[in-house]
Amino acid sequence: TILYNLIHGNNLVSFPFTSVVGTSISTPAGLATRITGSNGTSSISQIIGQTIACAFLTASNEFIGSQTTIEPEKGYWLTISGARQISITGELLVPNYYRQMNAGENLVSFPFSENQTLSDVLNDVSGSTFNKLVGASIASEPLASGTWIGSAAAADKLTTGSAFWLNKTATAESDYINPWHSSDTDIVQTASSSFDYI
């Protein structure tokens, strides 16, 4: 279960669940309804991913744009009207998941049910694979020693349900990388297919 404390306006979030139900973001039982509840899908004005987006059209009561599904490995900017707290329950993607990441900025999900400390969960804190992490109002980067500094490096500052921009260095060995790790499991999950509803 992930508890989301959504603010009015823009929220940098992820939905790192493995369950696949429904056919699109805007179906009656889809993600939009789970987020908005009785407020209706019109309280979501847009969902923006990395290079994709959709916006809600009140006149036709539908989302339009290239963003039609949600992928559990990725992060999204969610713009809503009115603050709310929601809880979504489902099987979480294992933290050791692999996904394709390009050199430069990558918007990644954060598949943990509890808040975490960057140095405990970032896979490779040396700075050779990742040299910057940016979240909603927090950021960090590593010193040459491998110590990460900045607001995101403080204890438990990586919050459950969030998403983060990770800057992958051009010298990283592979395009398929697991950005996070967990001592709780040795399972590695490859990128899963898109899903529409949690």
N, C-alpha and C positions, 0 to 999 in steps of 0.2 A: 504494500500500500504506500502511495505517495500522497502527501498532503501539500496542496498548492495554495499559497497565499498570493493571489493575483491582485495586482494594483490596477487602478483606472489608467488606461493608456497602454504603454508598451511593456511586455513581459518577455524575457529571454528564457525559454523553457524547452524541455524535452519530454517525450512520452516513451520511455524505454521499456515497453512491454512487449512480450512475444505473442500475445493473443491476437488473432486475426478474425474480426467479426465485422459484417457490414460491407458496403461496396464503395462508399465515398465519404468525404468529410461531412457533407451536408445531409446525409440520410437522417431520418427521424431518430434513429438509435445510434447515430454516429458521434464522432468526436465533438462536433460543435454543440450538440445537445447536451452531452455530458458536462461540458464546460459551463454552459449558460443556464441549464436547467429551465425553470419556468420563465426566465427572461427572454427566451427565444434566441434563435441564431443571429438575429439582427444586432445583438449586443457585441458580436465579434465583427469588427470592421475589416480586418485583414490578417492573413497568416503569411509570413515571409520566411522562406528558407534560404539556403545558399544557392543563388542563381535562379530561384523559382519563387512564385508568390501567387496569392489569390485574394480577391476582395469580395465582400458581400454586397450584392445589389438588392436594396430594399424593394424596388419596384417589381422585380421578378422573383424575389425571395430565394435567391440562389447565390452560390459562390462561382465566380468566374476567374479563370487564369490557369497558369501551368501547374500550380500546386493543387493536386486533387487527392493525394493520399499522404499519410504520415509514415516516415521510416524511423524505426526505434533507435537507430544508430546516430541520427542527426538531430540538430537543434533548430529551433524556430523562434522568430519574433511573433508574438501573439498580441494583437491590439484589440482591447475590449473596452466597453463602456461600463463603468461601475466596478468597484473593488469587490472581490468575493473570495471565499475559501472553499475549495473543493477537494474531495478525496477520491482517488482512482485506485482501484484494487486490481491486481493482475500479476502474472508471473513476469518478473523482471528479466531483461536481457542480462546474461552473465557479464560481470565487469570486464572480463578478459576478452571481450569481443574484438574481432579484427574488422577494419573497414579501409576502403581506399582513401588515401589522403594525399592531396597535392602539395607541392612546395608552396609555402605561404599560408594564408589563413584558411582554417577548416572549422566549420561549425559542428561541434560534436555533442552528443547526448551525455548525460551523467547518470548511469544506471545503478544508483545506490539508494537504499531505503532509508539511510540515515546520513546526516551531514558528515563530511570528511575533511581531513587536512591534506593539502596538496602534496606535501612530501611523502605522505603515506600511500597515496593511490596513483599518482602520475607515473606512468611507465617510462623510465629513464629521466631522472632529474638532473642528469649531467649537463644538459643544455645542448648536446650533440644532435638530438632528435627534435626536441621542442625548445624554442627560445623565447616564448611569450605565451601567457594565458590571459585572456580578457573575458570577464563576465559582465553582468549588469551591475555597474558601479564599483567593480573590483578588478584588479589586474595584478600580475606578477611577472617577473623575469628573473633568470638565473645570473648569479655572479660567476666569474671564472672558476671559482671553487666548487660550483655546483649547488651552492646555497641559493634558494629562491627568496627574493625580497619583494615587498609590495603588499598591498592589502589582502590579496587572495592567498598569501602564504600563511596567514594566521590560522590558529587552530579552529577546525570545524567551519571554515569560511566557504567551503564548497557545499552548497545546499542541495538537498535532494529535490529532484524535479527541475533543476536548472539545466542550462546549456552553456557551453563555453566556446569561444574562439581560441583554437590552439594554432600557433604558428609553427609549421613544420619546416625545418631547415632544408636547404637545397642539397645538403650533403648526406641526409638520412639515407640509409641503405635501400629501403624498400618503399613502394607506394602503398603496400598493405601493412598497416600498423595497428597494434592494439594500444590506444591512448591511455587506458587505465589498467590497473592490475589489482587483484585482491588476494589476500592470503587465505581467504575462505574456500577457494576452489582452484583446482588445476585445469578445469574445463576451459577450452578455448572455443568460442562460437564464431563461425564465419558470419559475414554480413547476411542478415535475413531479408526476406522479401518485404516489399512495402505493405503497410496495413492501414486500414481506414478508420478503425474504431477500437477503443480500448475498453 
